[in-house]
């Protein structure tokens, strides 16, 4: 059971959820159903959600499928996601992901992601992200590309150098230092 209110006590969301999961070898299965209410657009809507998640994991990679059917503002919506990861040669990992969201009887959004990670050493890596978002309602497509250089200079402490490029030629470069202070 879940209940969430805002700072004034106004109900934002409440639901009851049931779940079933089991594992067989390298296969994982998870299913859930939820019945409740959610405040959206100034109104409390009845919600019903059901979903399944199927996964296969091995030493070479991962395959996953997720499907959710729900109601949003009185209309049915669908969300589907397919994911695949492959670990090649112990240093190179490729990830592909495709998601689709449908609402009010039409295809609304596709999101396609690719991620490539190469570990030069255990402490130095380079990640390349590409994401394409295709909105069918307004027939727009957005491409986002990120490149991240990661150097772990002490255990759990990292220096990141990031380059971001958006399809409208917006570019950004920044760095980040994350340091774990030791303590017992």
SERO-418261 format. One line per 8 residues: number of its first residue (from 1); their letters; for each residue x, y, z of C-alpha. Coordinates in Angstrom, 1 decimal, decimal comma. Layout:
<sezas>
NUM> a> X/Y/Z ~ ...
</sezas>
This chain:
<sezas>
1> xxxxxxxx> 0,0/0,0/0,0 ~ 1,3/3,5/-0,9 ~ -0,1/6,9/0,0 ~ 1,5/10,3/-0,9 ~ 0,3/13,8/0,0 ~ 1,8/17,3/-0,6 ~ 2,8/19,6/2,2 ~ -0,8/20,8/2,8
9> xxxxxxxx> -2,1/17,2/3,1 ~ -3,7/17,1/-0,3 ~ -3,7/13,6/-1,7 ~ -1,3/13,3/-4,6 ~ -1,3/9,5/-5,1 ~ -2,4/6,3/-3,4 ~ -2,5/2,7/-4,6 ~ -2,5/-0,9/-3,6
17> xxxxxxxx> 0,0/-3,1/-5,5 ~ 0,5/-6,9/-5,8 ~ 3,7/-8,4/-7,2 ~ 4,8/-11,9/-8,3 ~ 8,4/-12,7/-9,2 ~ 10,5/-15,8/-9,7 ~ 13,9/-16,8/-11,1 ~ 14,7/-19,9/-13,1
25> xxxxxxxx> 18,4/-20,3/-13,9 ~ 19,4/-17,1/-15,8 ~ 15,8/-16,0/-16,4 ~ 13,9/-13,6/-14,2 ~ 10,2/-13,0/-14,3 ~ 8,4/-10,1/-12,6 ~ 4,7/-9,1/-12,8 ~ 2,7/-6,5/-11,0
33> xxxxxxxx> -0,7/-5,0/-10,9 ~ -1,7/-1,7/-9,2 ~ -5,1/-0,1/-8,4 ~ -5,4/3,4/-7,1 ~ -5,8/7,2/-7,6 ~ -3,4/9,9/-8,9 ~ -3,8/13,6/-9,0 ~ -2,9/15,0/-12,4
41> xxxxxxxx> -4,1/18,2/-14,2 ~ -5,8/19,4/-11,0 ~ -8,0/16,3/-10,7 ~ -7,8/13,0/-8,9 ~ -8,0/10,2/-11,5 ~ -8,6/6,4/-11,0 ~ -5,6/4,4/-12,1 ~ -5,1/0,8/-13,1
49> xxxxxxxx> -1,7/-0,6/-14,1 ~ -0,4/-4,0/-15,0 ~ 3,0/-5,0/-16,2 ~ 5,5/-7,7/-16,8 ~ 9,3/-7,7/-16,9 ~ 11,2/-10,6/-18,5 ~ 15,0/-10,7/-18,2 ~ 17,9/-13,1/-19,3
57> xxxxxxxx> 21,4/-12,5/-17,9 ~ 24,6/-14,3/-18,7 ~ 28,3/-13,7/-18,7 ~ 28,2/-12,3/-22,2 ~ 25,3/-9,8/-21,7 ~ 21,7/-9,2/-20,9 ~ 18,3/-9,2/-22,7 ~ 15,2/-7,6/-21,2
65> xxxxxxxx> 11,6/-7,0/-22,2 ~ 9,2/-4,8/-20,2 ~ 5,5/-4,2/-21,0 ~ 3,1/-2,0/-19,0 ~ -0,6/-1,2/-19,7 ~ -2,2/1,5/-17,6 ~ -4,8/4,2/-17,5 ~ -3,9/7,9/-17,5
73> xxxxxxxx> -6,5/10,6/-17,2 ~ -9,2/8,1/-18,1 ~ -7,4/6,9/-21,3 ~ -5,4/3,7/-21,7 ~ -1,7/3,9/-22,3 ~ 1,0/1,4/-23,2 ~ 4,7/1,4/-22,5 ~ 7,1/-1,1/-24,1
81> xxxxxxxx> 10,8/-1,4/-23,6 ~ 13,4/-3,8/-25,1 ~ 17,0/-3,8/-23,8 ~ 20,1/-5,7/-24,9 ~ 23,7/-5,5/-23,5 ~ 26,7/-7,3/-24,8 ~ 30,1/-7,5/-23,1 ~ 32,8/-8,0/-25,8
89> xxxxxxxx> 36,4/-8,9/-25,1 ~ 36,0/-8,0/-21,4 ~ 36,6/-4,3/-22,0 ~ 34,0/-3,2/-24,5 ~ 30,3/-3,1/-23,6 ~ 27,5/-2,2/-26,1 ~ 24,0/-1,4/-25,0 ~ 20,9/-0,9/-27,1
97> xxxxxxxx> 17,5/0,2/-25,8 ~ 14,2/0,9/-27,5 ~ 11,1/2,3/-25,8 ~ 7,7/3,2/-27,1 ~ 4,9/5,0/-25,3 ~ 1,4/5,2/-26,7 ~ -1,4/7,2/-25,2 ~ -5,0/8,0/-26,3
105> xxxxxxxx> -4,9/5,5/-29,1 ~ -1,9/6,8/-31,1 ~ 1,8/6,3/-31,1 ~ 3,3/9,2/-29,1 ~ 7,0/8,7/-28,4 ~ 9,9/6,4/-29,5 ~ 13,2/6,6/-27,6 ~ 16,2/4,8/-29,0
113> xxxxxxxx> 19,4/4,7/-27,0 ~ 22,9/3,3/-27,7 ~ 25,7/3,3/-25,2 ~ 29,2/2,1/-25,8 ~ 31,7/1,8/-22,9 ~ 35,4/1,0/-23,3 ~ 37,6/0,3/-20,2 ~ 41,2/1,1/-21,2
121> xxxxxxxx> 42,2/0,0/-17,7 ~ 40,2/-0,9/-14,6 ~ 40,4/2,8/-13,6 ~ 40,1/4,6/-17,0 ~ 37,1/4,4/-19,2 ~ 35,3/6,2/-22,0 ~ 31,5/6,1/-22,6 ~ 29,6/7,3/-25,7
129> xxxxxxxx> 25,8/7,9/-25,4 ~ 23,4/8,5/-28,3 ~ 19,7/9,1/-27,7 ~ 17,1/9,7/-30,3 ~ 13,6/10,9/-29,2 ~ 10,9/10,8/-31,9 ~ 7,7/12,6/-31,0 ~ 4,8/11,5/-33,3
137> xxxxxxxx> 2,3/14,1/-32,1 ~ 4,3/17,1/-33,4 ~ 6,5/15,0/-35,8 ~ 9,8/16,1/-34,2 ~ 13,1/14,2/-33,6 ~ 15,8/15,1/-31,2 ~ 19,3/13,7/-31,1 ~ 21,5/14,0/-28,0
145> xxxxxxxx> 25,1/12,8/-27,8 ~ 27,2/12,6/-24,7 ~ 30,9/11,5/-24,3 ~ 32,2/10,9/-20,8 ~ 35,8/10,2/-19,9 ~ 36,1/8,7/-16,4 ~ 39,3/8,4/-14,3 ~ 39,1/6,7/-10,9
153> xxxxxxxx> 42,2/8,3/-9,2 ~ 41,6/6,7/-5,8 ~ 39,0/4,0/-4,9 ~ 35,5/5,4/-5,3 ~ 36,8/8,8/-6,3 ~ 36,4/9,9/-9,9 ~ 37,3/12,7/-12,3 ~ 34,9/13,1/-15,2
161> xxxxxxxx> 35,3/15,1/-18,4 ~ 32,0/15,4/-20,3 ~ 31,2/16,6/-23,8 ~ 27,5/17,1/-24,7 ~ 26,0/17,9/-28,1 ~ 22,3/18,5/-28,8 ~ 20,9/18,3/-32,3 ~ 20,3/22,1/-32,4
169> xxxxxxxx> 24,2/22,4/-32,2 ~ 24,1/23,3/-28,5 ~ 27,4/22,1/-27,2 ~ 28,7/22,0/-23,6 ~ 31,9/20,8/-22,0 ~ 32,3/20,3/-18,3 ~ 34,2/18,4/-15,7 ~ 33,2/16,9/-12,4
177> xxxxxxxx> 35,3/15,7/-9,4 ~ 33,7/13,2/-7,1 ~ 35,8/12,4/-4,0 ~ 35,0/9,8/-1,3 ~ 36,3/11,0/2,0 ~ 37,5/8,0/4,0 ~ 36,3/7,5/7,5 ~ 35,7/4,6/9,9
</sezas>
